[in-house]
Amino acid sequence: MNMKPLKTSINITLDEDLLTKIKEYAEQEDRSVSSYINQLIKKHVKEMEYED
């Protein structure tokens, strides 16, 4: 059985223009803003690990 990873709720503050763009991109991919930000951070972490 495949278990989904645990998620933790947090609060963040974003620049308004950045949030607007993130909402647009999330909508284009039919994702929630939270899901889209999670995807972005995962990609960034993988890239950072690759550079090490």
Buried (B, 14 or more C-beta within 10 A) or exposed (E): EEEEEEEEEEEEEEEEEEBEEBEEBBEEEEBEBEEBBBBEEEEEEEEEEEEE
